[in-house]
């Protein structure tokens, strides 16, 4: 079977879902046209940016003159700590339950015009260290059972500010997607006696079909079951349940992988690449969760060029996810990209 020539379904063992792959629709993927976009002329410091050092936010709080990473409670939090308990259930049809939590913002750098792709490995290591600190601090609270760390990069991903920053949403319950990943990893551990993503990584390292690059401690790859055209995953080579368990060398390795991955993205279509990136790691409910393997998802929307993006429409909204270029074809494209900083 030539899987790059016939329609087929691929199974995602993390979520239990499948995706329809239709490679015959574009046997030779369009390489995309190079589009002349406006040059990045953002200043190093923007007096109107509420994330830049020394600036006043809408709440009246003044940002310190932070030298590297700076975190604070989100001024427009989606979750609140002081929420009354309550639930609703009318015949199993109208069901609701109060949810509590808190949200924080992490400024990756004081420099307004940077992105992860333009930051040094040392600066990115400080971001990883802050992720670990926040995960520990928030996860130790008795009212927090899940800590979601993520970054929305670019206007089309809903980022309201170009200043390099990410978010943390910490809440009482484990959200649906991490919960499904946890359930399937636990099932795998019970049935196989091994860690699902460690077994998957071993297979990927053996075949090399979807591996983009690796360093001493981390691997970047296109998942076999990827939904987004140039979706990728970062995986540590050792079993690590969360970011706190990473050794100093593994944190530096993750920083290196973050820089290399985002620079490849930028060079794919010669544009500061938009994406949603996030860490999936074990819940903070006090359980051991030996089934969990830390991993990072990069979910970028661009499809064919700097301005042509993929939308979930039609069949995908009514049936299941679908893609034309295979994960292997996407990996070929990303492997061919430079890791130089986009000028």
Buried (B, 14 or more C-beta within 10 A) or exposed (E): EEEEEEEBEBEBBBBEBBBBBBBEEEEEBEEBEEEEEEEEEBEEBBEEBBBBBEBEBEEEEEBEEBEBBBBBEBEEBEBEBEEEEEEEEEEEEEEEEEEBBBBBBBBBBBBBBBBBBBBEBEBBBBBBBBBBBBBBBBBEBEEBBBBBBBBBBBEBBEBEBBBBBBBBBBBBBBEEBBEBBBBBBBBBBEEEEEBBBBBBBEEBBEEEBBBBBBBEBBBBBBBBBBBBBBBBBBBBBBBBBBBBBBEEEBBBBBBBBBBBBBBBBBBBBBBBBBBBBBBBBBBBBEEEBEBBBBBBBBBBBBBBBBBBBBEEEEEBEEEEBBBBBBBBBBBBBBBEBEBEBBE
